[in-house]
Amino acid sequence: MTADLVLRNVTLPTGRRADLTIAGGLVRHVGAPLHADETIDCSRFICLPGAVDMHVHMRGGVQAEKEDWRTGTMSAVAGGVTVVVDQPNTVPPITTPELLRARIHEAEGHAICGFAVNAGVVPDADLVGMWNAGAMAFGEIFTAPSSYSEGLDPEATRGLFACIHALGGLATVHAEEVLDPAPATLSDHDSARSGAGEVRAFRAVSAIAPEGMRLHFCHASTAASVEAARGTVEVTPHHLFLSHEVFEEDDARGRVNPPLRDEQTRRRLWSCWDKIDVIASDHAPHTLREKTLSFQTAPSGIPGVETMLPLLMAAVRKRQVTLVSVMEKTSWRPAAILGIPRAGFEPGDRADFALYPDEVTRIEASRLHAKCGWSPFEGLDAVFPEEVIVRGRRVYSRGDYCETHPAWYPGQGYLSSKDV
């Protein structure tokens, strides 16, 4: 067999060093290499399986000024993310099979890495139609108002949960309590969408979900919320690495839902690292023009898909977390939750990898690829990948993009209907 690519001298999670032979988008052999069209020596790199960011907002359409599939996935790949899962609170929101298929078609024409698309959940949405058309999951489902979405009341949520559970779908939930829709400062925003209210919302959602339902909580912002989550739970890099105290009080660049918390709460969130299932970026870019509006009117949301893994790799260098735990929370666990084939180091694994040098740099927004052109993580330590492989082909190398390998990952409803 002639291979497409051989990764030489890869240090595996076990500590063993081996060569990975790749063909047809999959790892075919681990050990002595076969002949290949291309070889990359990984002896000076840390090799990670490509990340699955299961919570991004790729914008596009009437919001293309903020981001689009091309720039958003370029940003993802430059940060070591090889699969993104797009949220359905687009303009218009994805609530029908036709809108879902149009969103998938848009991504197929412009994305440069793997992608999936979720279905919107509102009372009049065609949940069954979208599930059969290939929705990866349902939601994020809003139980409180947020950007471009109104919150569902408990009775509506209960009925929609029943339908999703009957389909066997995954419900991904944005659960908060909102006391003040127009806070004037970051501290006010923290109070208006408090950590204690988030915990109550997590418990309320858990209470109305049917027994055995596949339930996933998005962007838990406190340790208590992680503890309260039923099912699986994700945490964002901005809640791990940023507190509202690092911004000026009226700086809307730090405005996001759920809010950035105080420094003590941020530090406490790290203490439950082992209980966090997934790290996801909640990449939600807005333009600087929008973010410099008055705090009350500026939109919530920040970019982060490109900086997620680099921030975590710097934390690995500082021995805050282990390398294997980063692989688990950014690649293997989200893939398992979603039913996406696993990227990894065994024969048959999806051949998505990112190669990181042993060098810490600082985040500079001017060097990032998101269209919005700014980052709340400016100046923080990071380790960016030099090489990224998608489906066995090099797509990114030292700042240059080589090929595009978009792959749509449909959900189980679509896959089951095709099997039948």
C-alpha positions, 0 to 999 in steps of 0.5 A: 500500500502506498500511503498519502502521508507518514508522520515520523517520530510521533510521541504517543500518549503512552510515551512510546515513539512511533511512525503513523502511516495515513491513507484515505483519511485514516491512520492505517499503521502504527510502527515502521513507516510505509512508502508515502507521498509526503512525510513530516518529521514530528520529533520536535513537535507535540502531536495532538489529535485535531480538536472538535469544537462543538460550540461555534457561531460561524455567522455568514449571510447577513452577518458576514461582516463579523465572520463567515465559513471561510474565515471562521474555519481558517481561524479554527485550523490555525488553532488546531481545530479540525471539526467545528459544530455550528450553532443554529441561532443564525439570521434567520435561525435554523428551524426547518430542513430547508434552512438546515440544508442551505447552511450545510451547502454554504459550509460545503462551499467555503469551509476548509475543515470538518463541520456539523450544523445543529438544529434550532429549538423553538416551539414551531421548529420542524425538529423531526425534519431537521433530525432526518436532514442531518442536524448533529444535535439540537440547540443550543436551546436557550432557557433565557434571552441571549444574543439573537434568541429568546428564552423558552419557558419551562412548559415549552422546554418540557414538550420540546425535550420530549420530542428530542428524547423520542428521536434519540437526539442530543439536547445542548442547553444554554441555561441562565437566569436573567434579572436585568437585560441591560446592565451598564458594566461588566460587574452589573452583567455578572450580577444580572446573570449570576453564577447562583442563578446559573446553578438554579437554571442547570438544576431546573433544566435537569429536573424537566428533562426525561429520564435517560435523555441525552443532555449537554450543558453549554459554557458552565461558568462556575464550579458549582454549575459544573457540579450541578450539570446532569449529563455532560458539561462544557466550559469555555476558555474565556471562563477559564482564562479571563475574569471581568476584572481584567477589563475596564468596567464599561469595556464591552469586549468582555461582555459575553453570556454567561458573563465573565466572573470575578477572579476568585470564581475563575480560579475556582472553576479550574479546581473542577477540571477533572469533572469538565467533559468538554472545552469548547470556544463558544466562538461568537465574533462581533465587530469592534464597531459593535463592541465599542457601542455603549455597554447597554447596547453592545452585543454579547459574544467574543471570538475564541476558536483559534486561541482555545488550544493554544491557551490550553497548550500553554497551560500544559507547559505550565503544568496546570493540566496534563496533555492527555486531559487536553486531548480528552476534553478537546477531541476524544470526548466531544467526538464521542458525545456527538458520534463523530469518528475519533481522531487519534493514534490507532489504526482506523482513527480519523487522521486529523492532527495538529503539531505544536512546537515547544515554544510559548508565544503571546497572542496578538490579534493582528496575527489571528484569522477571525474576520472580526480582527480582535481578541479578548485574550490579547497578550496571554501566553499561547502555543500555536500549531505549526502544522495541521492535518485534516483527513490525512492531508496537510492543510496548514503549514507555518502560517500558509494554507495548503489545501481545503478538506471540508467534510460534513459530519451529519447527525445520527438521524441522517445516518440512520435513515441512510442505513435503512 
